[in-house]
Amino acid sequence: MFNKSSSALFKTSRFGLPLLASLFLGACSQPPKIEKVSGYAEGTSYHVSWWSKTPVSTEKVQQQFNKELAKIDLEFSTYRPDSYISKFNRSTSTQWQPASKDFIDMLLLAKKINQESHGCYDPTIEPLFALWGFQKDVLHVPTRKQIAAVKSDLGIDKIEIDQEHMRIRKRIPKLQLDLSSMGEGYAISKLSEILQSDGVKNYLVEFGGDMKIEGEKPEGQKWRVAIEDPIPLKDGVRPYRIVTINDESGVSLNTSGTYHHYFDDKGKDYSHILDPRTGAPVTHDLVSASVFGHNPIAGDAWATTMLCLGPIEGLEVAKKQGLAVYFIQGKGDKFSGFKSPALASTQRVTFDGS
């Protein structure tokens, strides 16, 4: 499964980071009814709701999901020693190695976002995450010398890609790769493709809190979802903002946050979000970022990247890249949200109270 806890830049359901709770409001019991499938995979839970004028068997959908999730696990899981990515990480060879199209596509996207985020997004920082103790929850502050030594073995730019021959290679033997920051988005895209291949045009796929929503409800109602309140509850989550999905052609929604996992050292709080450029936890006050887009894989990566960039640099990058982002800043127990220009001007979604 995707090791969301093994890379400091990546959000993880294990730490209870922000969920996008689905709100099924209004009557939906009349035919055709909303079908539902749920389960646990890749270290988190998933919930899928859909309806179709032409009946689609839930048993068939579940079987298709299970098969696809098992395939994803075998390729991308950093927990499984027999997965493709685990074998790639263990190898110290700098020779070319074959890779699937999906794996290469995700690496190409990672390189693109790395450049567009000024290096803030980098899925090779697992060793840095381990250095700070987040990997095994043995948290401590490393020395500058230790940080510098680990940083020398990092960098998505140190992976070469040969698309023509479907292969990749490391430039340095110790390089480690973890694509968990795109993991939930990738799973969402694959489950959505299954529904579409079955002729389903109206659905909500939620995986680890991230989502893709397409179409509408049976009676023509819009799908509605919620961004989680930054203040955690002992018995669950509560909505911070309610969002109506207007674009029936499909909207992806990915959220990441800093506020559920940190540690204290000598009176100073350290976030689990690390900036690969400095090798240290971020110090800004951005606690949550939700990215609305078309591609859940890119949205997944950008959501976590915004938590690295922070409210000021993140907003500038969002402006330049045309990203629709909802930011939440927090000081103590007080929170305030604001939109990027692309989100403020879009008609694809509507925020209640806007």
Summary of the structure (lengths in Angstrom):
residues: 354
radius of gyration: 20.0
end to end distance: 38.5
largest distance: 64.6
contacts: 1213
relative contact order: 0.17
helix: 32%
strand: 27%
